[in-house]
Amino acid sequence: MTAIRKFSICCLFILFGLLPGDICSFAQSTELDPEKWAVELSKKDDRKGETVLNLREKLVHTDSAHAFQFIDALEKNGRSSGDHFKARFYCLKAGMISLKNVYYEFYQDRKVINVDSIRKQLTELYTAAMDIAYRSEDDYLVAFVSYDYASTISVIGDIGISVMYGKNGIDLYEKLSVPVLPARYQFLAELLYRVREYSECVKYAKKAAAAWRSSPKEYKPFTVSCINTVALGYHRQKKYDSAFIFYNEALQLAKEIKDTVWTGIVSGNMGQIFYAQGKYDTAYTLLKMDYKASKAKGFYDNAANSLQWAARTDLAMDHKQAALAEVREAFQLLKTWPDPSYLRNTYYTATQVFREIGAYDSAFYYNNLYSLLNDSLEKVVATSSLAISKARLNDEASRYNIQNLNKEKRSQLLLRNIIIASIVVLSFFVVLIVNRQRLKEKLKTEKAEQEKLRMEQQKLTVEQEVASAKVQLKMFTENLVEKTSLIEKLESQVQGKQASSEQHAIISELSRQTILTEEDWQKFKSLFEKIYPGFFINLQEKVSDITVAELRMAALTRLHLSTSQIGSILGISANSVYKTRQRLRQRLNIEPEIDIEEAIAKM
């Protein structure tokens, strides 16, 4: 989370009473009567869940021991109070577990202890609350629980689930014509941006900006933030004309309220587009403006990101030494306020700078750091997207099952009345038989629907696993090829010069690192088999005594790699690659006029 986003979240919490404004002391509430609040939480006419929010605000201002003692007493008083009480109580308890830990993380410089344990508690509480809300068939309750689930679970990093339930809650509120707070639109837009759902991000960020402008409590820096998010959504889709329209609107408002930080941030974002368009002078001026404004206000992570973009721009203008100085300062700023995404950008820029100045050993070093961090961050995005899909399917299955359960209960009630009536009127007995037959057919149809839903979920999971494997295999292979390219450049620098034995040893050691080791082979083989299932089995069935070296050659040939790339990966000469391919052609009985790559691809 960037410094700006952390700052915004803190402001949102304080603005809506979710965190104490005075962080140095707690005040004990004199209005915590469990019996009274059990009655309030049971009322069905509280369509916006305001009782939960009001009570949560009071408990936040109470020390943890007293707060959870009250929650225990509240649970005892409301055990027989019905579905509305139970669903709201679970939300209240989950929110307090989260908020008390958020308080320490933001204000006491403490990290949440055992996040997995907290995640498990929150998931259990909100799953129970969602089931009860669906069972109640009260759309207002479903909307409240959905959004509360989203806002709470996002704090511990479950972005995929948060996106899915946040969108469900807000869309349901809109369907019910319940006004949605601008902060909620803004929250959802930010989440959608993080999981790269840019079209949806633009949609809800526009709603957030409009809602802030029409709110009597408008906080204009948040309006600027929302307009900037709209522009970012267009920016990431490369719709630069639309992006500039909203960047200019955000910039004008930021200047009107004399907010130097947002003026700098929006200018820096515009600078990135100018960089992409090759307008380097304009881009550099705007990026340096962002860097200076952010650094002056202590937002060092944003300052670092703008500075590494300035370094890219300097490099494009052939100002290599200036770019080197800027990227080094960016690393120092990120040590003060780390941010993984901005660090990844800086690693990438450092790789390009060192490659341009001819320092290939440093370029190789930063390229490795970039690859590792990029893999990790991309995995988070992929995991969030998969979590959204799974959560949507699970939620639909849960809703379907609960609705069917309610229908079944109503059917059972009807059936009981028919049985009683049949004692008086014999004709009702015939009706009973017909209804039973219908119920059986209905259950059969529902069972088929559930099986179909399960198969679709299984198919979706398999498709996403294969897609992920393709990306990882491509990055794995490209990383090996990139390492080889850098090493060849090192060797070309040393060639023809008096190189020391130590330099030759370093090049030799780097060369060995590009060879496909046994561990690399196992990782490669696992990814390959996910994409091309049965490939190795087919080869072994055709040639029972086929060697591991021949299997590796067949797999690399299937990926359409060049002879030099295969030789570098396997650590053999081009001539050895040719001989191994010829031997493989003979072993597989491939005719001379047939291309070996096409023949292997058909297997």
Secondary structure, DSSP 8 states (H G I E B T S, - for coil): --HHHHHHHHHHHHHTTSS-S-TT-----S---HHHHHHHHH-TT-TT-HHHHHHHHHHHTS-HHHHHHHHHHHHHHTTTS-HHHHHHHHHHHHHHHHHHHHHHHHHS----S-HHHHHHHHHHHHHHHHHHHHHHT-HHHHHHHHHHHHHHHGGGT-HHHHHHHHHHHHHHHHHTT----HHHHHHHHHHHHHTT-HHHHHHHHHHHHHHHHH-TT--HHHHHHHHHHHHHHHHHTT-HHHHHHHHHHHHHHHHHTT-HHHHHHHHHHHHHHHHHTT-HHHHHHHHHHHHHHHHHTT-HHHHHHHHHHHHHHHHHTT-HHHHHHHHHHHHHHHHHS--HHHHHHHHHHHHHHHHHTT-HHHHHHHHHHHHHHHHHHHHHHHHHHHHHHHHHHHHHHHHHHHHHHHHHHHHHHHHHHHHHHHHH-THHHHHHHHHHHHHHHHHHHHHHHHHHHHHHHHHHHHHHHHHHHHHHHHHHHHHHHHHHHHHHHHHHHHTTS---HHHHHHHHHHHHHHS--HHHHHHHHHHHHHHSTTHHHHHHHH-TT--HHHHHHHHHHHTT--HHHHHHHHT--HHHHHHHHHHHHHHTT--TTS-HHHHHHH-
